[in-house]
């Protein structure tokens, strides 16, 4: 026993020593692998590519932004002289905004900051489109302090890149677009109320909720015919009627008083506290004078909201000066009552003091033909040559360019939220959201906007042709509107739930359907269909269903329902067919399925007051309908309007009964088809909502290219995941076992050999992968250096396109180098982990676990 115990203890000691040796070998291999990977280093490569900063790079701006031309310097001197005289004559008025600093810190006259530009987008040809674009594209930076004009006035090109600015920047960009579109537009520097200056629209009604009240049509007097039936005599008491009218008037007066009191309390609640800076807050907006572009009268445009306002609006409290790209005018009129009594004849030197003398200082309210005539008369009267006057220098701003992406995105970041009174409006750029949502309007029932009542959503570019969806929170009713082109020609869908056989209403484009269906209203036990322009002149069908009868199977369990709801009554109405006599033209037919009766009513003749009709009772046995002898006179009842007309024969009534029974069967089939169509439409809608797809026009090449790249990236990712999964499922010991002849049982020596070979193979693969990444990095670095040397040699002779191509190449190359650097660093970190994971997996493998 002692010998056996000693042998076993020696065996355990030997196993422990072997295990320690194996662990030491693993540690040594790990150290060697880490040393090998650490020897692979990435040296940083200098690059002359300018980094894209958050702000605009001013070094690339042209000279006109950083310096003043001789004409501009002379204009600044004239402006300084004008300002000194103005301050001397009117010391109580605020200094004028004449020469603020631009983005480069250079003084520029305000008129030269305007750059009239006409772009190729049709929506920017009108003032509505220009104002809407500017108000949505830029975000407001309030003036600080709010009572002084800004020290900086940025160029429109700067605004297009930063998408933010003050009200003066808004007006500068909008006025440039309006001048390019042919409008007689001016920037106005003045004073406005606090809500307008800070873009606070929380007390205004949302434009999408304002209903335009149409003028009531004048009621036409009813023509009194000479021979007409006199109305019946009113036998009610006149005293009681007067008493009732008096009670109603008193109740209405009390109700009106309560409404007025509630409105007064609500106004007091909504009333804002008094503004201590009222009349002092500086604001800038745009003035458009009548004449050009068939503008009938002068009006203001608030560039922050894009809305037009009257020149007498109470929100505008005064004007200091106005300017365009040709001249500058100072207001000399009294603004004690705001702009209500202001005259905008800029040629009147008493009311408007101009900076530069010349043609732009003359009357601007004259018709162009009258101006030419007046100039011709002045030339004839005065033959003396006038002295040459100083003209406004050209704009120092580059041409304004708006890309197609900016026109689509509009809002900064692709979205903008506007808070109105009891409403919140959200705008999104097309293709920004996966469901195609572009506008969402949420209406609230309280002033604090905590209880939503209605949510309206507008969509674009959806494959299911959905345009608008409205959800009423109180009743949980959803209304969807579709544009033409959707399957089944669905126009709108009103429903509470998508479950079939519930309350819903579907409207269709009847001209796009073969059956002419225009509307289908469904209730739990009723269905009403309305048709238009059918060849059979049917325009109405009303179906009444009965309750389903539960069917039980042989095991006394409820069997699944495989049929439709049982029909009880079907009513069909037809329009007048002038090709038939009224007595033969069916106006209405009623199939009383549950009572086995059929009622047919004909159209009324022009000289009759009641129509003809026929009632039929179906035979109880369906086989009797094929036997004429089974028909009895009691099965048909007829009413003829003309008493002298011969009654119908039994054979005619029998044939008509057979025809009506066949029509009843066909009507039942059409009703089943309608029920099936409803279920199909609901199924298609649920499938479309679960996987929403957006349509991209074939002319939108840029977006199509991005979509293609996205699809390729998804396919590539899916393929890589599939390959990784296949690699996991592969047997990593199969090649090594094949070298040993695939033995059924492994010896300890063979198991150790398999383990060492597998770890050595992984180690070599990790080193090869690191070397491959390093080689790719060095190749990319060398190519980038060669490209930089080529750029240094040809920098002076390169065109703008070559320079842009070089910058794009450098950007891509630096991106690839950065990715390779990250991949190598990540590979170094994960290589030891993979080595240890494989060693652990080998130890747990059932073929090697007994020996390891």
Secondary structure, 3 states (H helix, E strand, C coil): CHHHHHHHHHHHHHHHHHHHHHHHHHHHHHHHHHHHHHCCCCCCCCCCCCCCCCCCCHHHCCHHHHCCCHHHHHHHHHHHHHHHHHHHHCCCCCCCCCCCECCCCCECCHHHHCCCCCCCCHHHHCHHHHHHHHHHHCEECCCCCCCCCCCECCCHHHHHHHCEECHHHHHHHHHHHHHHCCCCEEEEEEEECHHHHCCCCCCCCCCCCCCCCCCCCCCCCCCCCCCCCCCCCCCCCHHHHHHHHHHHHHHHHHHHHHHHHHHHHHHHHHCCCCCCCCCCCEEEEEEECCCHHHCCCCEEEECCCCEEECCCCCCEEEEEEEECCCCEEEECCCCCCCCCCCCCCCCCCCCEEECCCCHHHCCCCCCHHHHHHHHHHHHHHCCCCCCCCCCCCCCCCCCCCCCHHHHHHCCHHHEEEEEECCEEEEEECCCCCCCCEEEEEEEECCCCCCCEEEEEEEECCECCCEEEEEEECCCCEEEEEECCCCHHHEEEEEECCCCCCCCEEEEECHHHCCCCEEEEEECCCEEEEEECCCCCCEEEEEEEECCCCCCECCCCCECCCCCCCCEEEEEEEECCCCCCCCCCCEEEEEEEHHHCEEEEEECCCCCCCCCCEEEEECCCCHHHHHCHHHCCHHHEEEECCCCCCCCCCHHHHHHHHHHHHHHHHHHHHHHHHHHHHHHHHHHHHHHHHHCCCECCCCCCHHHHHHHHHHHHHHHHHHHHHHHHHHHHHCCCCHHHHHHCCCCCCCCHHHHHHHHHHHHHHHHHHHHHHHHHHHHHHHHHHHHHHHHHHHHHHCCCCCCHHHHHHHHHHHHHHHHHHHHHHHHHHHHHHHHHHHHHHHHHHHHHCCCCCCCC
